[in-house]
């Protein structure tokens, strides 16, 4: 991993840096021009326009309201209400939702976060899913426990979880999730962690392939979420037409090519006022992701 990539990831979680950039003359406008490639909009209405556009291109979607690290259960209630509104505003069965549990105040009220996740999942029509995002390794236990607890309420068919290949614990987590009947979204892992991880590069790529084969052997519901064409094609050749998920604005030409091969595709559609740090993460990942 290059130094510049690690520094960008740290800046992506630095609120003071965001304020500094936005405070510069034309700073926020310039950052938004760059970020708008990857962000569906700063408002719900803007996001709905982009979501319908992508659906019209024949791709499924996962819609995410930006946010994380909430310490206010009242704010978590507001976030849940936004997701409940999205269910009705995007009635297409291909329109899934995506959320980070720390946006539902997981850190301060784990039981409350589970209840809100269950409420959203219950409101989803059969066949639609709310995907729980991966967060830093310090939260992996809490995220896994929350997903499994909600799955145990009879909602496994409407839940998805994200497994990060760079975490050495992931084979066991994957087993727990597939045994519970939860959809698995397999990613490389975007967080810079200090321990318990495979090295960036080939070791993580090998771990990704091993997890993909582990998933294929279980017959579980799962998808590949990677822009690494070599990994994607290796898995497709070995396991058949596994659904592929991509981020909005990243290699859209690949989506068209996959669709022409009858491989299911899904696009991550993020929106909201907290777009700045997400954009910096995309920039960091471009440094060799």
N, C-alpha and C positions, 0 to 999 in steps of 0.2 A: 504494500500500500504506500503510495507516495505521500510525502509530508503534506503537500497541498490538499490532498483529499481528506486526511485526518483533521486538518485545521478547519476545513469547510464544514465538516460534520459538527465540530465543536461550536462554530459560529452559528450553525443552524439551530442551536438550543440556547443561544445567548440573546436575551431580550434587549440588553443594552446596545448590542451591535445593530439589531433591527431598528431601534429608535434612532441610532446615529445615522444610518443610511436614509431612513425616511425623513430625517430632519434636514438633510442636505438640499440645496436648491435643485428641484426636479428629481431628487433622489427616489422618492416613492414612485413617481410616474415612470422613471426609467426602469426601476426594478419590476414594476407591474408589466411593462411592455415585454420584458424577458420572461416573466413568470407566466403570462397569459397563454403561452404555448402548452403549459402543463396543467393549468387550472381552468375549470369550467366556468368560473365566475366568482364574483365577490358576494353575490346575492343568490337567493334561491331561484328567483325568476331567470336569471342568467344561466344558472346551472340546468334548469329544466329545458331551456332551449338547446343547449349542447347535448344533454342526455337524449332528447328526442332525435336530434341529428344523428347521433351515433347509432341509436336503435334503427333509424331509417336506413343506415348503411349495412344492416344485417348483423350487427354485433350485439351481444348481450352487454349489460353494464352493471357496475357496482357503484352506488352513489354514496359519497362520504362527506359529512359536514366537518370541516377542519376543526381540530381542537384536541387538547390533551392536558394532562396534569391539573385537572380541575380539583380544587379543594373545597368546593361549595355544593352541597347536595341540592340546593335550590337551582343552581345553574345546571346541574345534571338533569333535573326535571325539565328545564327548558329545552335542553338538547334532545331528550327523549321525545318531547312533544314535536320537535322539528322532524324527527324520523317518522313519527306516526303520521304527520301530514304528508310526507313524501310517499308513503304507501298509497294513499288515495290519489295523489297528483300524478303518480307514475303507475298506472294500473297494469302495464305490460308485464306478463309473467317473467320476462327476461330481465326485468329491472330488480336487481338485488340491492341490498344496503350494505354499508361497511362502517365500522366504528372502532375506535380505540377505547378500551374500557376505562382508561384513566380520564377520558372525557366525561365519563359517567361517574366520576368521583370515586373510582375504585380504591384509591390510596387512603381515603378518609372514611369510606362507608362501603365496605365490600358487600355486605348484605343488600344494601340499597342498590348498588350497581347491578347485582344479580337480579333483583326484582325488576329494575328498569329494562335490562336486557330481555328478560322473560316477557315483559309486557309488550315490547316491540315484536319479539318473535311470535307471540300469540296473535298479534294483529295481522301478521303476514298471511296471505292466502297460501294454501298448500302449493308446494313447488317453488316458492320463493324463499330466499335465505338472507339472513344478516350475517355477514362475515366479520369476525372479530380480528382486528389487526394485531400484528406482532409489535411488541414494545421492547424496551431494553431488557437485558437478562435479569436484572434485579426484580422485575415484575413478572417474569415468566411463570413462576409458581402461582401467583395470585390470579393471573389471567387464565391459566389452565384450570385451576380449581373452580373459578367462576363459570367457565364454559361447561365443564363437566357437571356442575351443580344444576345449571339451567337445563342441560340436556336430560338430566335425570327427572325433570318435571314433565317429561313426555314431549319435549320440543327439539329433540336431536335432529329431526328431519328439516328443521328451519334454521339450523345453526351451522356456521362455518368457523373454522379456526385456522390461524396461520402458523406454519411450522418453518423455522429458520434452519437451513442446512448447516450454517456455520456453528451452531450450538452443539456441543458434544452430547447433550442430554436428549436431543431430538428423536432418536430412534424409540426411546421409551415413551416420550410424549406422544409420538405418532401412534404407538400401539394403544395408548389409553384413549385417544380421540377416535380411532377407527372402531375400537371395541364398543364405544358409546354410540356409534352411528353418526358422528359429526363429519360434515364435509371438511376436507383438508385442502388448504391452499399452500403449495410448497414454494418457498422463496429461498434465495441464497442467504439473506440477512443483511440489513443495511446499517446496523448500529456498530460503533467502534467499542468493543468490549475488551476488558483487561484479562479475563481468565475464563476457562471453561469453553473455549472456542477453538475451532480449527483455524489455521492460518489462512489469510486472504489469498485467493488464487487457486492453484491446483488442489490443495487439501480440501477446501470448501467445495470445489467442483466435484471431486470424487464423492464427498459426503452427500452432495445433492443427488448424484446418480444412484447411490446406494439407497437413499430414502425413496427415490422414485420407484425403484424396483421393489422395495418393501411395500409401498402402496399398491403397486400393480398386482402383487401377489395376494393382497387381502381382498380384492374386489370392492374396495371402498369407493365412496364418491370423492373425487379429488381433481385438482387442476394444477398445471404448471404455471407459475408466475415468474417468468424470467425473460429477459431480452437477449440472453446468450444463445445465439443460433445453434452453436455446436451442441450444447446441452439439450436444447429443445429437440433437435433432430435425432440425437442419440436415443432419447426417450421415446419419441414417436416411432422410430424404427423398431424398437424393442417391445413397446407396449401398445402400439396402435394409436388411433386418433384421440389422444388425451386432450381435453379442453385446455386452451392456452389463455392466460390472462396477461394483459399489458397495461401500462400506464398511459393515460392520455398524453398525446404529443410526442411519445417516444416510438420511433420507427413505425409509423402508421402504414407504410408500404408492406410491412410483414403481415399485418392483419388481413389485408386484401389477398395476399398470396395464400395464407392459411385458409381463408374462407373458400378460395377456389379449389382447395383440396378437401373440402368438407370437414375440416377440423373446427370444432366449436371455439368461438372466440368471445372474450369478455374484456371490456375496457373499464378501468378505474376512473371514475368521474368525481374528483374532489372539488369542493367549493367552500366559500365562506371568507370572512375578513381575516382569518389567521393564515393567510397564504404564504407569507414571506419565508418562514422557516422551512416549509415544505419545498419551496422553490430552491432554497440553498441545498437541501438534501439531494434534489435532482442534479444540481450542478456538481455536487461532490461525487455522486455516483458516476457521472460522466467521465470522471478522472480515472477510468480504467475499470468501471463496473462491468 
